């Protein structure tokens, strides 16, 4: 049932937002050189890698690491990217991942391919068996204010307590936090709130 809902809902939203995708694509291309989408290998269910999609918010050539690991003395985010990140609009292409089955709407956020410690911690407690989510329990409870151990603790809580009611709570909390622009880092590593991994 969850997979069916993922396909139907993501497809519906993608169709409705297709004009927005087109407009954003044009703006991104006009604002800086490079592709419209940023792709990155992420760790999925069973520790299998998959191609993760976002709207590109950084300059081409930016180091392929988590935002909070970037050189704080350099500016990587584009002017349009700052707006996309603050509003979390850059995350919309993950609907493609949800449609493909790489992700679901609620679950542990997919770790970067090179986040070995987080991968190992999740594997040890069985969290790697879950399909990664667009948002999750750790996302609404500190996100990048959490270290890998804390993230894993929240992910394990979700694994043990996964339910329709908990998913609903996480989705509503995510909307609230996005509207407040909580958790958005700038490109100098200063935490306005949560890192956009």
C-alpha positions, 0 to 999 in steps of 0.5 A, a space after each residue: 500500500 505504501 508503494 502504491 501511495 508513493 507512486 500515485 502521490 509523487 506522480 500527481 504532484 510532479 504533474 501539478 508542479 511541472 510548470 514550476 519545474 520548467 520555470 525553475 529550470 530556466 532560472 537556474 540555467 540563466 543564473 549560473 553555468 551548469 545543469 538544472 539538476 544536481 545528482 549525487 550517489 546516496 545510500 538506499 535500502 540495504 545499503 544499495 547506492 542510488 542516484 539522488 536528485 535535487 535542483 542545483 543550488 551550488 556552483 559547478 565544481 563544488 566539493 561533493 560533501 555535506 554542506 557543513 563540511 565545505 570550506 567556510 572561507 569560500 562561497 559556493 551557493 548561487 544567488 538563486 540557490 540561496 532562495 531554493 535552499 531556504 524554501 526547501 524547493 531544491 528538494 522537490 526533484 526527490 519526487 522523482 526518486 520517490 516515483 522510481 522507488 529509491 525513496 519514500 515520503 517518510 523514512 531516514 534521510 539517505 546518507 551520502 555515499 561517503 558517510 561511512 560512519 553513519 552507514 555503519 551505525 545504521 547497519 548495526 541497528 538495522 536501520 539500513 533495512 528501511 527505504 530512505 525518506 524525503 523527510 524523517 524523524 531525525 529531520 524534525 528533531 535537530 537534523 544537522 544539529 545531530 551528530 551521526 550517533 544522534 541521527 542513528 538514535 532517531 532513526 532507530 526510534 522510527 524503525 521501532 515505532 513506524 506507523 501511519 500516525 507517526 508518518 503523519 506527524 512527521 509530514 505535518 511537522 516537516 511542513 511547519 519547519 519548512 514554512 519557518 525556514 528552519 535548518 537551512 545552512 548558508 554556504 559559509 557553514 553558518 547554521 541558520 538552522 538545519 543542513 540541507 543534506 
